[in-house]
Amino acid sequence: MLAVAQAQARILAALSPVGAETVSLAQSAGRTLAVDLVAKLTQPPAAVSAMDGYAVRAADIAQAPASLRQIGTAPAGHPFAGRIGAGECVRIFTGAIVPEGADTILIQENAEADGDRIRAKQSEPVGRFVRPAGLDFKRGQNLLPAGTVLGPRQIGLAAATNHAWLEVRRRPRVAILATGDEIVLPGTEPLPGQIVSSNSAALAAFVEQAGGFASVLPIAPDTTEALQALAEGARGADLLVTTGGASVGDHDLVRAALGQSGLALDFWQIAMRPGKPLMFGRYGNVPMLGLPGNPVSSLVCAVLFLGPILATMLGRADPLPKRRRAVLGCDLAANDMREDYLRAKIVEDENGNLVATPFARQDSSMLTLLATADGLVVRPPHAPPAKAGDNVQFVELAAACG
């Protein structure tokens, strides 16, 4: 059995980013830049005032109080056309271009106006309250690297740099195929021995949240012919994800059935809990990730493998889920040879420390625990017993799958 890190490395090494497409700024939320974002202009384009007040020469108010003559006004968007000479000033407002000849701003709180005469009550150094040209960014400057996920802050920056259209990675197309005679669609009244399928719905939501496009195929019965026929729906997708049929039972047919119609298996079985019966390969030209049929195992494996696959296809940096540190809130027994991912509540104590408390029962059939967990506490293979207060690592579920 492969270690989790080895399996992740082998999967990601077999993938490459999907192609790019151009979308409007209004359609770019949540998308991933395919190229660096380069500034198309300089901001601010010239020196501008950071405050309301008067544009003056610092030398003229060096010996305050000083009297100046106001020769004009400069609202934002309407620059003063002339030049400020000795003993002169211009009324200026925040964001307005500093007139030629001025080199500092006397804020209005430190000035008194009497007609066209302005009394400066204090001196200001050169450059006070002046935003120089290019303070934020300069034309041609690389501002965001390819692989950046576009949220409100990044989109705001793109708009400020005069980008109306952005080149982003297209959304990876993921075909999801659930298998098993025993599963039925949500909303169906299950017969004796049947269970309602949750994997397809959960994985589709995971794919969409991670930036992909999910296509849910019909549930495949446990026959070779049905599996092969339905898997044909993945042709043209960027990834095929199957759930179930990856274990060792007589009715776990995915490897055998798809092996007859183009599946080239890279590996099968991971030294982890939950999620041991995981496989990866290619179905024709389409990468294939075979997840366990157990709903908890399926979603835990999605966090550890499907999320990184989609991040890699989108060209994002650091695709693996981030691990954070916490202290244990309870004792834990020694671990066996498999890397364990324990569903846990993560809270902050009165000192600001994160405390991770795994649920007492970790049965992989219990979706309620996964739905209410905050993270997965990671227990390395052969980890010795741990005490409350010991340091542990965890994967935050909200960051990985909502």
Disulfide bonds with the S-S distance in Angstrom:
none
